[in-house]
Amino acid sequence: MRSPLLMSIVGMFLLTTTQSLKICAFNVQSFGAAKASNKRVMGILTKIISRCDLSLIQEVRDAKGVAVSALLKNLNRFEKTNVYSYLESQRMGRNTYKEQYVYIYRKDVLQVQEQVYYHELKQTEFNDTDVFPREPFIIKIHSPTSFLKSFIIIGHHSCPRKAMNEMEELFEVFQAVRKKWKTENVMILGDLNADCGYVTNKGLKKLKLRNDPKFLWLITDEQDTTVRDKTHCAYDRIIVHGKTLISRIVPDSAQPFNFKREFSLTEQEALEVSDHYPVEVDLKSSHHLHLRNEL
């Protein structure tokens, strides 16, 4: 017969522990074959992205298709206990300058259930939108281990000169997403160029995304997402909507990741990686530890 003390000790091990699902967005600044061939840069990128369960990589300029595959190879070699996969958009841009969005994610903790471009929600031709030279790339993700099983991510990299107009249109993107998936739980993230002249304080106050109290801006105006010491701008943002999604945010987890400081890099060394810091947020995810009782 088991004693009350023994049962109490066993009970202490039957705990629900809370871990986090880390969502990141990183403008890697002209990520292509040149950076992929730089072992030191790729080593730093691998360490940065391996911290995240899902990363939106922006400004991918990989016409040869070698940079992203090389990065995935490094990640799967570096994190042998995890298996990373990726989803890439079409190459976007109105002229010869083209970029891609790439979502890199851990297959063991989440799945991408659906993907869509904004023009498909509007039922218009590809690149036939007046506002976006690089339209948002939108995914629905499912995480079996998360308190919040599924939600929508709107990934976007705005054009600096048109950032204000694009930020305004992102509200319409949100409305289209909410209509399609019948959900309030939506995250908008990426380099929105939402600061320092591209989107002024006066301009921010006019935005629907800012005026509607149901949207929570996790990266604040005071935070710095730029690598250069001479700049202090919150270009990169994470904006969330939906009571359930907001309630799952780990307090104080939303921040830029200062890899320059973390890896003791000079400014020049850091700039070889990117002129942006990644931004990140943790979402609560539930895991249970079970004690096998063989007494």
LUMBA-832905 format. One record per residue (C-alpha): residue number from 0; x, y, z. Coordinates in steps of 0.001 Angstrom, whole numbers, always signed. Example, Ala and Ser with C-alpha at 12.3 -4.5 7.8 and 13.67 -1.06 7.14 Angstrom:
<fipas>
+-----+---------+---------+---------+
|  nr |       x |       y |       z |
+-----+---------+---------+---------+
|   0 |  +12300 |   -4500 |   +7800 |
|   1 |  +13670 |   -1060 |   +7140 |
+-----+---------+---------+---------+
</fipas>
This chain:
<fipas>
+-----+---------+---------+---------+
|  nr |       x |       y |       z |
+-----+---------+---------+---------+
|   0 |      +0 |      +0 |      +0 |
|   1 |   +1417 |   +3384 |    -985 |
|   2 |   +1928 |   +5906 |   +1764 |
|   3 |    +409 |   +9429 |   +1567 |
|   4 |   +3954 |  +10833 |   +1469 |
|   5 |   +4881 |   +8685 |   -1514 |
|   6 |   +1684 |   +9663 |   -3322 |
|   7 |   +2457 |  +13304 |   -2639 |
|   8 |   +5937 |  +12947 |   -4100 |
|   9 |   +4561 |  +11180 |   -7180 |
|  10 |   +1982 |  +13944 |   -7553 |
|  11 |   +4729 |  +16535 |   -7681 |
|  12 |   +6035 |  +14952 |  -10884 |
|  13 |   +2633 |  +14823 |  -12595 |
|  14 |   +2891 |  +18472 |  -13503 |
|  15 |   +1788 |  +20454 |  -16492 |
|  16 |   +4733 |  +22513 |  -17617 |
|  17 |   +4458 |  +25502 |  -19880 |
|  18 |   +6900 |  +26023 |  -22703 |
|  19 |   +6713 |  +28522 |  -25492 |
|  20 |   +6262 |  +28613 |  -29231 |
|  21 |   +8640 |  +31250 |  -30570 |
|  22 |   +7496 |  +33172 |  -33654 |
|  23 |  +10096 |  +35378 |  -35381 |
|  24 |  +10404 |  +37731 |  -38341 |
|  25 |  +13769 |  +38635 |  -39849 |
|  26 |  +14687 |  +40892 |  -42774 |
|  27 |  +17987 |  +39263 |  -43767 |
|  28 |  +18831 |  +42044 |  -46246 |
|  29 |  +19462 |  +40743 |  -49761 |
|  30 |  +19738 |  +37108 |  -48761 |
|  31 |  +21094 |  +35226 |  -51728 |
|  32 |  +24043 |  +33281 |  -53081 |
|  33 |  +26679 |  +35705 |  -51759 |
|  34 |  +25606 |  +35355 |  -48147 |
|  35 |  +25036 |  +31628 |  -48564 |
|  36 |  +28686 |  +31233 |  -49548 |
|  37 |  +29912 |  +33099 |  -46446 |
|  38 |  +30415 |  +30434 |  -43765 |
|  39 |  +30659 |  +32890 |  -40879 |
|  40 |  +27482 |  +34719 |  -41877 |
|  41 |  +25606 |  +31471 |  -42433 |
|  42 |  +26792 |  +30203 |  -39057 |
|  43 |  +25328 |  +33272 |  -37341 |
|  44 |  +22092 |  +33055 |  -39330 |
|  45 |  +21776 |  +29405 |  -38363 |
|  46 |  +22145 |  +30226 |  -34662 |
|  47 |  +19601 |  +33050 |  -34913 |
|  48 |  +16929 |  +31085 |  -36766 |
|  49 |  +17418 |  +27923 |  -34701 |
|  50 |  +16060 |  +29867 |  -31724 |
|  51 |  +12662 |  +30086 |  -33423 |
|  52 |   +9920 |  +27556 |  -34052 |
|  53 |   +8743 |  +29617 |  -37020 |
|  54 |  +10591 |  +32434 |  -38786 |
|  55 |   +9355 |  +34721 |  -41528 |
|  56 |  +12448 |  +35504 |  -43593 |
|  57 |  +12181 |  +38607 |  -45776 |
|  58 |  +14202 |  +40192 |  -48536 |
|  59 |  +15207 |  +36833 |  -49971 |
|  60 |  +16885 |  +37540 |  -53304 |
|  61 |  +17774 |  +33998 |  -54247 |
|  62 |  +17212 |  +33762 |  -57999 |
|  63 |  +19445 |  +30672 |  -58194 |
|  64 |  +17543 |  +28911 |  -55419 |
|  65 |  +20660 |  +28011 |  -53437 |
|  66 |  +20581 |  +30257 |  -50356 |
|  67 |  +17458 |  +28959 |  -48655 |
|  68 |  +18290 |  +25304 |  -49276 |
|  69 |  +21793 |  +25882 |  -47884 |
|  70 |  +20316 |  +27524 |  -44787 |
|  71 |  +17917 |  +24603 |  -44252 |
|  72 |  +20787 |  +22159 |  -44593 |
|  73 |  +22735 |  +24073 |  -41953 |
|  74 |  +19752 |  +24213 |  -39619 |
|  75 |  +19030 |  +20508 |  -39824 |
|  76 |  +22690 |  +19756 |  -39251 |
|  77 |  +22934 |  +22212 |  -36334 |
|  78 |  +19682 |  +21136 |  -34631 |
|  79 |  +19738 |  +17380 |  -35118 |
|  80 |  +16833 |  +16811 |  -32733 |
|  81 |  +14578 |  +19054 |  -34838 |
|  82 |  +13502 |  +18847 |  -38446 |
|  83 |  +13104 |  +22158 |  -40255 |
|  84 |  +11057 |  +22703 |  -43365 |
|  85 |  +10237 |  +25809 |  -45364 |
|  86 |   +7603 |  +27420 |  -47524 |
|  87 |   +8568 |  +30054 |  -50054 |
|  88 |   +6505 |  +32574 |  -51952 |
|  89 |   +6771 |  +33506 |  -55574 |
|  90 |   +9353 |  +36141 |  -56460 |
|  91 |   +7629 |  +39503 |  -56164 |
|  92 |   +8235 |  +42988 |  -57469 |
|  93 |   +6902 |  +45206 |  -60203 |
|  94 |  +10215 |  +45787 |  -61997 |
|  95 |  +13446 |  +43803 |  -62210 |
|  96 |  +13935 |  +43962 |  -58433 |
|  97 |  +12385 |  +40818 |  -56941 |
|  98 |  +12064 |  +39421 |  -53451 |
|  99 |  +10585 |  +36342 |  -51823 |
| 100 |   +9085 |  +35581 |  -48441 |
| 101 |  +10194 |  +32331 |  -46810 |
| 102 |   +8668 |  +30709 |  -43742 |
| 103 |  +11081 |  +28362 |  -41972 |
| 104 |   +9498 |  +26185 |  -39315 |
| 105 |   +9985 |  +23144 |  -37107 |
| 106 |   +7871 |  +20306 |  -38435 |
| 107 |   +7695 |  +18610 |  -35036 |
| 108 |   +5835 |  +21512 |  -33391 |
| 109 |   +3659 |  +23005 |  -36119 |
| 110 |   +2261 |  +22527 |  -39592 |
| 111 |   +1308 |  +24993 |  -42297 |
| 112 |   -2268 |  +24065 |  -43191 |
| 113 |   -2981 |  +26675 |  -45862 |
| 114 |   -1209 |  +29423 |  -47761 |
| 115 |   -2612 |  +32293 |  -49774 |
| 116 |   -1590 |  +35575 |  -51378 |
| 117 |   -3600 |  +38717 |  -50777 |
| 118 |   -4590 |  +38962 |  -54432 |
| 119 |   -6278 |  +35570 |  -54156 |
| 120 |   -8458 |  +36859 |  -51329 |
| 121 |   -9336 |  +39898 |  -53451 |
| 122 |   -9763 |  +37690 |  -56543 |
| 123 |   -7514 |  +39860 |  -58684 |
| 124 |   -4568 |  +39050 |  -60910 |
| 125 |   -1138 |  +38461 |  -59373 |
| 126 |    +690 |  +41786 |  -58842 |
| 127 |   -2445 |  +43627 |  -59899 |
| 128 |   -2807 |  +45447 |  -56598 |
| 129 |   -2366 |  +49210 |  -56527 |
| 130 |    -813 |  +49294 |  -53076 |
| 131 |   +1596 |  +46370 |  -52661 |
| 132 |   +4662 |  +45850 |  -54865 |
| 133 |   +5240 |  +42800 |  -52620 |
| 134 |   +1845 |  +41619 |  -51475 |
| 135 |   +1438 |  +39864 |  -48105 |
| 136 |   +2061 |  +36120 |  -47963 |
| 137 |    -469 |  +34607 |  -45576 |
| 138 |    -462 |  +31221 |  -43842 |
| 139 |   -2685 |  +29307 |  -41462 |
| 140 |    -634 |  +27337 |  -38973 |
| 141 |   -1608 |  +24498 |  -36677 |
| 142 |    +335 |  +23623 |  -33538 |
| 143 |    -860 |  +20442 |  -31787 |
| 144 |   +1061 |  +21249 |  -28602 |
| 145 |    -107 |  +24845 |  -28329 |
| 146 |   -2919 |  +26158 |  -26148 |
| 147 |   -4036 |  +27959 |  -29309 |
| 148 |   -4289 |  +25202 |  -31898 |
| 149 |   -4391 |  +27397 |  -34998 |
| 150 |   -4101 |  +31021 |  -36060 |
| 151 |   -3284 |  +33131 |  -39108 |
| 152 |      +5 |  +34870 |  -39893 |
| 153 |    +126 |  +37769 |  -42348 |
| 154 |   +3748 |  +38192 |  -43392 |
| 155 |   +4721 |  +41422 |  -45100 |
| 156 |   +7709 |  +43547 |  -46128 |
| 157 |   +6597 |  +47041 |  -47061 |
| 158 |   +8194 |  +49359 |  -49577 |
| 159 |   +9728 |  +52251 |  -47550 |
| 160 |   +8361 |  +55038 |  -49738 |
| 161 |   +4869 |  +53534 |  -49664 |
| 162 |   +4884 |  +52267 |  -46104 |
| 163 |   +2032 |  +54478 |  -44927 |
| 164 |    -305 |  +53394 |  -47718 |
| 165 |    +646 |  +49758 |  -47273 |
| 166 |     +62 |  +49925 |  -43517 |
| 167 |   -3406 |  +51285 |  -44190 |
| 168 |   -4119 |  +48515 |  -46673 |
| 169 |   -2984 |  +45889 |  -44152 |
| 170 |   -6203 |  +46577 |  -42287 |
| 171 |   -8082 |  +45482 |  -45412 |
| 172 |   -5864 |  +42397 |  -45617 |
| 173 |   -6852 |  +41557 |  -42051 |
| 174 |  -10537 |  +41964 |  -42900 |
| 175 |  -10185 |  +39623 |  -45876 |
| 176 |   -8344 |  +37054 |  -43753 |
| 177 |  -10986 |  +37205 |  -41014 |
| 178 |  -13717 |  +36662 |  -43604 |
| 179 |  -11973 |  +33700 |  -45237 |
| 180 |  -11077 |  +31758 |  -42095 |
| 181 |  -13812 |  +33023 |  -39728 |
| 182 |  -11246 |  +33772 |  -37034 |
| 183 |  -10189 |  +36740 |  -34925 |
| 184 |   -6768 |  +35286 |  -34098 |
| 185 |   -4396 |  +36955 |  -36529 |
| 186 |    -750 |  +38016 |  -36319 |
| 187 |    +757 |  +40608 |  -38675 |
| 188 |   +4534 |  +40687 |  -38717 |
| 189 |   +7532 |  +41729 |  -40756 |
| 190 |   +9575 |  +44738 |  -41779 |
| 191 |   +6747 |  +47225 |  -42118 |
| 192 |   +9096 |  +50245 |  -42220 |
| 193 |   +6745 |  +51617 |  -39575 |
| 194 |   +8951 |  +54366 |  -38144 |
| 195 |  +11586 |  +57055 |  -38745 |
| 196 |  +10093 |  +59115 |  -41529 |
| 197 |   +8502 |  +56318 |  -43521 |
| 198 |   +5601 |  +56207 |  -41083 |
| 199 |   +5654 |  +59249 |  -38796 |
| 200 |   +4123 |  +59508 |  -35328 |
| 201 |   +1389 |  +61640 |  -36850 |
| 202 |    +855 |  +59036 |  -39530 |
| 203 |    +696 |  +56199 |  -37014 |
| 204 |   -2134 |  +57925 |  -35172 |
| 205 |   -4220 |  +57874 |  -38346 |
| 206 |   -3848 |  +54165 |  -39027 |
| 207 |   -6843 |  +51878 |  -38529 |
| 208 |   -4487 |  +49223 |  -37216 |
| 209 |   -3399 |  +51679 |  -34554 |
| 210 |   -6761 |  +53268 |  -33750 |
| 211 |   -8614 |  +50010 |  -33248 |
| 212 |   -7958 |  +48929 |  -29622 |
| 213 |   -8427 |  +45278 |  -30576 |
| 214 |   -4981 |  +45323 |  -32218 |
| 215 |   -2006 |  +44985 |  -29879 |
| 216 |   +1354 |  +46310 |  -31121 |
| 217 |   +3912 |  +44085 |  -29444 |
| 218 |   +7023 |  +45859 |  -30762 |
| 219 |   +6666 |  +49397 |  -29441 |
| 220 |   +7718 |  +52690 |  -31034 |
| 221 |  +10559 |  +53015 |  -28522 |
| 222 |  +12254 |  +49750 |  -29458 |
| 223 |  +15110 |  +49616 |  -31976 |
| 224 |  +15106 |  +46943 |  -34679 |
| 225 |  +18116 |  +48337 |  -36570 |
| 226 |  +21741 |  +47227 |  -36304 |
| 227 |  +23469 |  +50557 |  -36929 |
| 228 |  +24299 |  +52547 |  -33809 |
| 229 |  +23367 |  +55815 |  -35509 |
| 230 |  +19755 |  +54714 |  -36120 |
| 231 |  +17012 |  +53988 |  -33616 |
| 232 |  +13915 |  +52875 |  -35496 |
| 233 |  +11121 |  +50384 |  -34903 |
| 234 |  +10821 |  +49342 |  -38533 |
| 235 |   +9995 |  +45707 |  -37780 |
| 236 |   +6731 |  +44992 |  -36013 |
| 237 |   +4504 |  +42279 |  -34586 |
| 238 |    +811 |  +43188 |  -34350 |
| 239 |   -1744 |  +40752 |  -32940 |
| 240 |   -5524 |  +40592 |  -32921 |
| 241 |   -7940 |  +38296 |  -31110 |
| 242 |   -8545 |  +37811 |  -27403 |
| 243 |   -7456 |  +34182 |  -27450 |
| 244 |   -4209 |  +34875 |  -29291 |
| 245 |   -3395 |  +37861 |  -27095 |
| 246 |   -4043 |  +35825 |  -23937 |
| 247 |   -1486 |  +33230 |  -25090 |
| 248 |   +1387 |  +35711 |  -25382 |
| 249 |   +4153 |  +35156 |  -22861 |
| 250 |   +4500 |  +38476 |  -20998 |
| 251 |   +7516 |  +40605 |  -21978 |
| 252 |   +8627 |  +38092 |  -24623 |
| 253 |   +8086 |  +40384 |  -27632 |
| 254 |  +11354 |  +42121 |  -28479 |
| 255 |  +14087 |  +42554 |  -31078 |
| 256 |  +16868 |  +39967 |  -30798 |
| 257 |  +20139 |  +41906 |  -30599 |
| 258 |  +22446 |  +39360 |  -32215 |
| 259 |  +25263 |  +41894 |  -32339 |
| 260 |  +25394 |  +41951 |  -28548 |
| 261 |  +24486 |  +38282 |  -28120 |
| 262 |  +27349 |  +37052 |  -30311 |
| 263 |  +29817 |  +39845 |  -29435 |
| 264 |  +30031 |  +41175 |  -32997 |
| 265 |  +31350 |  +44494 |  -34189 |
| 266 |  +28865 |  +46666 |  -36034 |
| 267 |  +30510 |  +45816 |  -39347 |
| 268 |  +30393 |  +42077 |  -38607 |
| 269 |  +26720 |  +42342 |  -37684 |
| 270 |  +25925 |  +44337 |  -40825 |
| 271 |  +27331 |  +41511 |  -42934 |
| 272 |  +24447 |  +39450 |  -41578 |
| 273 |  +21745 |  +42137 |  -41857 |
| 274 |  +20981 |  +45756 |  -41066 |
| 275 |  +17896 |  +44591 |  -39143 |
| 276 |  +17462 |  +42669 |  -35928 |
| 277 |  +14872 |  +39903 |  -35921 |
| 278 |  +11743 |  +40511 |  -33877 |
| 279 |  +10170 |  +37717 |  -31885 |
| 280 |   +7347 |  +36746 |  -29541 |
| 281 |   +6638 |  +33640 |  -27469 |
| 282 |   +3232 |  +31969 |  -27322 |
| 283 |   +2320 |  +29638 |  -24481 |
| 284 |   +2299 |  +26013 |  -25419 |
| 285 |   +1290 |  +23107 |  -23205 |
| 286 |   +3328 |  +19985 |  -22598 |
| 287 |   +2762 |  +17338 |  -19965 |
| 288 |   +5432 |  +15414 |  -18149 |
| 289 |   +4369 |  +11963 |  -16962 |
| 290 |   +6168 |   +9886 |  -14402 |
| 291 |   +6171 |   +6191 |  -15098 |
| 292 |   +5288 |   +4607 |  -11797 |
| 293 |   +6701 |   +1123 |  -11445 |
| 294 |   +6514 |    +916 |   -7676 |
+-----+---------+---------+---------+
</fipas>
